[in-house]
Structures are given as structure tokens and as C-alpha cells.
């Protein structure tokens, strides 16, 4: 055999100046595809058979897949399995995939083969034809860059698709979701410090309780988000193990020895993530448990955010007949019929986002539990739900922070009035005069619509004792109240 001639690589912009259709082929036969697109026969068949709804495979999956194809090309070239010019050409086009320049060439729907094979072949065909264009070849000829033999060398959809899933998910959660959560935490923490000495009446069971400071209450919110960040970070670490190298069923058939390790190491260099090939490829391909656990981290974070947002809309309820403890920014009119009405819309949007994420977790759980033997064939629904959840959580945290939390203001007059009217501060008197006597004072105040001080004085507590013991700010600081009996 003579050595293959090395063609010149042309400097051509992305795009095909053609109309009508061209014929592409696969193992089933020939099919017409749009002449102005790079995809081939298998992509076109998927568009015909799975034209379902409006849910397209997320572009983040293809961008991540671009890293996989580039890493594989680098490893195959280094080992001499690919001629250097072919490997470099595939790398060049993979970069166009990674940076989103070829996004219009990935039209497939989420609802497709559960292995993700059609999306893998969509990518292989696009890279192949773009490479062919760059060497002046005939689109659809699969020469000199073949979608399977070259772009997919040493790979299977069964190991590359879950690898791309993990990269896309980890990239989204670490670059968007966790930073947005951190910004929200910092805003809550700043408010907590700002309001450290502003006293308010606490509530348990939606009933009046003993006092605390607004800062202490908000420190609880900041702490909850901090805990959620830690748990989500931990849950996301499992995504750094990938299925690469297992090929069809986990045995690594048709992949060189060590291929998975080498590709994982190259992926680490390309992405900056510490990626390693899974110790057990049968686990990595037969299950999607790491994706399930990662989404569970999003779900539990949504539970935290739901609680905080719900508290906010209650604290800001009013402006005349609600709790009226907080005033939030008036971002937009709240009613088409009631002039002047302003609603806690950011909190409502956060609650809806959290409900969506909780619902998505059910789909992820069911998808993770499904699949048979050596392949979980419910990959598209899981990665679609994960990326959707991670994205809307990130966006919502930034909106909630910017348009609600950062502009929150304490209604000091309402807090002062609540303190003056509160009965549960009688708790400070209980160690001094006894629980039963304190209870009598509390009920007397409620029954006769008196302040606690008025009721206490009426029941024999001296004004000096009351003023010394019932000090709202002291009650927020353990050990500061005088509990010595007279």
C-alpha cells in the first residue's frame, strides 16, 4: 500500500453554501439530508423517527462531547492509530463543537434512543463532514475522515455518552450553580451581619415565640445555604469518574489497553477538571447512579431554597394587614385590577423553580432505576433534567438575590410594635416567678388585651423586676438574662 497523501487544510468559515438535498448513507441505506447542513444519514433518520415535542438535546451535552472527541483524537494520534493530520483536523473541528460554533448542527430531540447513540452519531457525522469540507472533499463521502472509523475510533456511544453527561453536568454545576448559590449565601450573610442587633419576635408553629434578632434569623438562612453548597459540592464529585474505555458493555472491546485512562487524563488537561476513568466500567455503564446522586444534591438544595423563599414572602406580607416585618423591592406592578399592589414575585418564582427541580428528581430517580443488564438506556431524560435543574437553580438564585434579598429593608416600627405586644417574653420571668405564675400572666394579658408589662404589674410583679428581667435584646443572648429569684 502506498502512503496516504496529506491534503492541504483549507481556511474555510463554518457553513455550506448549498440548497436542496444531498444523499448520505449508513448501514441501512441512502437517505436525503438538507444540503446546507453537516449532519448525515443517522441524524436524519432520528429527525424523522423522533420528532417529538420541543425538547432538544441540550447543547451543553454536545459541547462536552466535543471534549471527548478531541481527547480521543489526541490519544489515538499519539499512539499512531490516527495519522497526525487526521487527528489534528478532528481536534480542530472538535474545538468548533466545544465553543458552540456548530450548535445549529445538533437538532436532535431528547426523546431518542436511550443510549444516546443518535446524538453520538450526530456529532460524528458533523465532525466528519466539516473535516471533509476543510480538505476540499465531497460531503457525505465519509472520506478521508470517516464518522465511525476515525471520529469514533476506540469508542462506543455506551461509554462516551455517559462520559459527556458527566462532563456537561459537572461543568454546569461548578461554573454556574455553585457560584450562584455562593453569591446568594454571601448576600444573606451580609444582611445577617447588618441586622445583628435588631430584635424581633420569633415564631414557632406560626405562633409567637421568644425574641431573637433579625440577624440571627437570617444567619439561619445563610447557614442553610452554606450546608446545601457543601452537600451539592460533595454530590457533584462523583461525576468526575467517567465510563470512558468501557466501549459496548464495559469490557473495553475494540479500545486499546489503557485507552480509558489516557482519554480521562487528556480530558483533565482539556477541561481543568480532575477526571478519571471509573474503576468498574460495568457499574459506570449499567447504572447512572452517580447522576442520580448528583441530581439529588440539586433536589435537597431546592428544599432549602423553597423554605427560605417561602419565609420571605410571609415576612414581607402586607403592606397593611400582613406580617409586614420586611419590605422588598417593588420590581413591577402586582395586579391588573388593584392599583398600587406589589407582589413577592421573586419568591414565587423561586418556589416554582424548586417545585420543578423536585419533580425532575422523580424523573431522574425513575430513569436511574431503569435500564437492563449492561446498559442504562434512559440517559437522555436524566441529563436533560439534570442540566435543566442546575441551570434554572443558578439563574433563579441570582435573580432572587439581586431583585429581592439585596434590596430587603427591615420594618423597624412593625418589629417594635410586635415586641411591645408580645406575650411570649413572659418566658424570661418563668425561672424567677415560676412557670404557673408566668402562665397566669400570659393568659391574663391575652384575655384582657393588655401588654405583658401591664398584665405582670397587675399580677404583682414589680416594675423594677420586670424591666430588669424582660429585656428583649438580652433574651437573644444566652446567659444574659437575670434568672435569680427574689
Secondary structure, DSSP 8 states (H G I E B T S, - for coil): -------------S-----SEEEEE-SS-EEEEETTS---HHHHHHHHHT--TT-B--HHHHHHHHHHHHHHHHHHHHTTSS-HHHHHHHHHHHHHHHTTTTGGG---BSSS-TT-HHHHHHHHHHHHHHHHHHTT--TTS--SS-IIIIITTT--HHHHHHHHHHHHHHHHIIIIIHHHHHHHHHHHHHHHHHTTT-EEEEEETTEEEEEEEHHHHHHHHHHHHHHHHHHHHHHHHGGGEE-TT-TTTSS-TTS-TTHHHHHHHHHHHHHSS--EE-S-HHHHHH--HHHHHHHHHHHHHHHHHHHHHHHHHHHT--SSSS---EE----S---SSSTT----HHHHHHHHHHHHHHHHHHHHHHHHH--BTTB---HHHHHHHHHHHHHHHHHHHHHHIIIIITT-EE-HHHHHHHHHH-SGGGHHHHHHH-HHHHHHHHHHHHHTT--HHHHHHHTT--HHHHHHH--HHHHTSTT-S-----
